[in-house]
Amino acid sequence: MKLMWRYLKNYKLLLLLNFLCVFGFVIIELGLPTLLALIIDEGIVMNEYPVVLYYGKWMIALAVIGLIGLIGLAFAGSRITSNIVRDIRNDIFMSVQSFSHREFNQIGVSSLVTRTTNDAFQVMVFLQMLLRLGMMTPIMFISSFVMIVRTSPSLSYVALIAIPFLFAIVWLIGKKSEPLSEQQQANLDDINQNLRENLTGLRVIRAFVKESFQESRFAKVNQNYASVSKKLFKLMALAMPGFSIAFNLILAAIVWLGAVEIQNGGLQVGSLIAFIEYIFHALFSFMLFANVFMMYPRAAVSAERIEEVLQIEPSIDENETGVTETKTHGYIAFENVTFAYPGNTESPVIRDVSFTADPGETIAFIGSTGSGKSTLIQLIPRFYDVTKGRILIDGVDVRDYQLRALRKKIGFIPQKALLFTGTISHNMRFGKWNATTNEVEEASDISQAKDFILSKPDQYEEYLAEGGSNMSGGQKQRLSIARAIIKKPDIYIFDDSFSALDYQTDARLRERLKAETKESAVLIVAQRVGSIRHADKIIVLDKGVIVAQGKHEELLKTSDIYYAIASSQLSKEELA
Ligand SMILES: Nc1ncnc2c1ncn2[C@@H]1O[C@H](COP(=O)(O)OP(=O)(O)OP(=O)(O)O)[C@@H](O)[C@H]1O
């Protein structure tokens, strides 16, 4: 509720309009039976036609005003709720933008999607009900009750007896539904995760003929969701028979006791009709309020899940007041860097690593899979922070930079080339929005992407499908390299970014890069010795520790691990 109130506060004027419309509507709804009673008792029973006409006109006027109130209510309510759900989604999105890998691991990508879509939707549905019924029904209920007591105090105790019973039903259902709602949203996360994995891994699933296995896995999580939903809906549905029994008993009692009172001369027919109308309003508004109340636990669970995302403090802070400018460019120094993944602090995956890289230098990292190469380079743009030691860029600790300024210095080419939906030029300009056509073409030329781009029907305006799925692996890699080149960064980080290129393209690309990166430091993670043999320094990693470093020729003689990797890839002549 705190979350909803925080957002509701931003729409005070619309809320006031909503409240006035609700209030007006209630007054009118309850005014109509009073006028009806007057028409019957003072007009029809007394045979006074002008009285009937007089009150009749008032009834029409009130009905029109009530209609205007309803329209105002729809306008204010829908504006508030759709704006709030938009604000919530924007805020989640902004929060997530500042998350480091650690926070993504904590919540999970699928759950973040559910929270932004379904949970926000649940909150919207509840707010819609709250603004309409949640405001209207208590006013209606209390006003109806006042009218009930005013019309016939002797009959009003019938309603009084029924109310505790009705409250008990609502409270019980609300209490029971909360854990079920929690479970339901968690199950929705599972469905989302399953679906996501299935869609992204469709080719692997087909290649391994595991469709039926995946289907049964999906059917299971889907069934879990269905079972919990069934329990929840059954619980909600149970309220209806309870209310219905109570309503009918109350009405029967009133008609019977009212008839006795009319016979005794204590009540007029018109008043009994108005009384029944009031009691109907009171009970009906109670039932509608009960619906809002029963929806609350569900919305509260969703609001809590949204709040959890909004309240997460990113472990990597933006450091808005940090360093933005440096005198030098392209200097890197790792000083005794140790790093352990969150939750795994006892076993660091990087241990006491120190090295330097200067502008114009190419430093390559090689080692068996899992030796920590990718982890090591991810520490530079602060995807994670070091556990011990420090990393200096141009003499400044990366943690002392304004985060944006630090990342502006770096051209990062990830292991898995990721492109965005849009044109090729749009994807390349991700590196520099205001890049000129010449710059785009030059970057594509250096990255060896130009030829294949020009062979596409729309060339630089060729449209890329989601994740660049209509490009080959090598084409994606070259585009993601071009995206970094266009940025002209001080530091290039290639995380195994040449793996999908053929040897010739790899060689041509490295040649062009050499000229392009004369004033930048270049870090390359590679599995292929051929891609790094010309590096100024090759660092051999094993279980997170530097076990050897030097040039290709030196390492062949001094490092057994390097020799073993090289001999598995190079010919005897190349090794000699
Ligand atoms: N997000 C993570 N959380 C926890 N442990 C991780 C995470 N990512 C990687 N690791 C672990 O850290 C170690 C180093 O992984 P890393 O990806 O850096 O190795 P790598 O040398 O780049 O491997 P490869 O050559 O296969 O890409 C591995 O043991 C891996 O299991």
The ligand as an ORCA input file, in Angstrom:
! r2SCAN-3c Opt
* xyz 0 1
  N      28.227    -14.961    -12.516
  C      29.010    -15.870    -11.919
  N      28.774    -16.257    -10.653
  C      29.565    -17.148    -10.034
  N      30.627    -17.742    -10.603
  C      30.922    -17.412    -11.875
  C      30.134    -16.460    -12.601
  N      30.672    -16.328    -13.837
  C      31.742    -17.149    -13.878
  N      31.896    -17.796    -12.714
  C      32.972    -18.740    -12.373
  O      34.201    -18.031    -12.380
  C      35.226    -18.814    -12.947
  C      35.900    -18.048    -14.081
  O      34.966    -17.882    -15.119
  P      35.307    -17.033    -16.417
  O      34.085    -16.916    -17.239
  O      35.988    -15.790    -16.017
  O      36.374    -18.004    -17.120
  P      37.029    -17.898    -18.559
  O      38.469    -18.141    -18.377
  O      36.641    -16.630    -19.239
  O      36.349    -19.122    -19.279
  P      36.003    -19.329    -20.830
  O      37.301    -19.370    -21.560
  O      35.328    -20.660    -20.826
  O      35.126    -18.203    -21.271
  C      34.593    -20.127    -13.402
  O      34.884    -21.083    -12.427
  C      33.116    -19.822    -13.429
  O      32.384    -20.964    -13.071
*
